[in-house]
Amino acid sequence: MSMLFSDLKVGDSAVISDLDSATVDAKQNLRLMVLGLTPGTQFHVTRVAPLGDPIEIRLRGFNLSLRTEEAKGIQVEKV
C-alpha cells in the first residue's frame, strides 16, 4: 500500500517505492538520491518536530532530517 512520506508517524518503518518526478523537479529528486533516498531503501522515522516539520529518519547508518516540502514527492510503503 503506497502512501506519502509525510503521512508517516514516529516509530514507523517504511521502504521508498518511488520518487514522484511530477511533484518535484529533477534537481530535487537528484538531491534526495544523493542523500541516499533511492527506491528500495528502508528507513525508520525517529523524530518529528513539534510543529510537524522537519521529520528525522534513520537510514543507511545515519540520521537525516527532511522538511515536508522536500519530501512531498516521496512515495513509501510501510514495513
C-alpha positions in Angstrom: 0.0 0.0 0.0 1.7 3.1 -1.2 1.5 6.3 0.8 3.2 9.7 1.1 6.3 10.1 3.2 4.6 12.9 5.2 1.9 10.6 6.4 4.3 8.5 8.5 4.4 8.8 12.3 7.2 8.4 14.8 8.2 4.7 15.1 7.0 3.8 11.6 9.4 1.9 9.3 9.0 2.1 5.5 10.6 1.4 2.2 10.9 4.1 -0.5 8.8 2.9 -3.5 9.1 5.9 -5.9 10.4 9.5 -6.2 7.5 11.2 -8.0 9.0 13.5 -10.6 5.6 15.1 -11.3 5.5 16.6 -7.8 9.1 17.9 -7.6 11.7 18.9 -10.2 14.6 16.7 -11.3 17.1 18.7 -9.4 15.3 18.0 -6.1 15.0 14.3 -7.0 18.7 14.1 -7.7 19.5 15.8 -4.3 17.3 13.2 -2.5 19.1 10.3 -4.3 22.5 11.8 -3.4 21.4 11.8 0.2 20.6 8.1 0.0 16.9 8.2 -0.6 16.6 5.8 -3.5 13.8 3.3 -4.4 14.1 0.2 -2.2 15.8 1.9 0.7 14.3 1.1 4.1 14.2 3.7 6.8 12.8 4.4 10.3 11.0 7.6 11.5 12.8 8.6 14.7 11.5 12.1 15.4 9.1 14.7 14.2 9.4 18.4 15.2 6.6 19.8 17.4 5.0 21.6 14.5 5.5 18.6 12.2 8.4 20.0 10.2 11.1 18.7 9.8 10.9 14.9 10.1 14.0 12.9 11.1 14.6 9.4 9.7 17.3 6.8 10.2 18.7 5.1 7.1 21.9 3.5 6.0 23.5 4.1 9.4 22.9 7.9 9.7 20.1 10.3 10.7 18.6 12.6 8.1 16.2 15.5 8.7 13.9 16.4 5.8 11.4 19.2 5.5 7.9 18.1 4.4 8.3 20.3 1.3 11.5 18.5 0.3 9.9 15.1 0.9 6.5 15.7 -0.7 7.3 13.6 -3.8 8.5 10.5 -1.9 6.1 7.5 -2.1 6.7 4.9 0.6 5.3 1.5 1.7 5.1 0.7 5.4 7.0 -2.3 6.6 
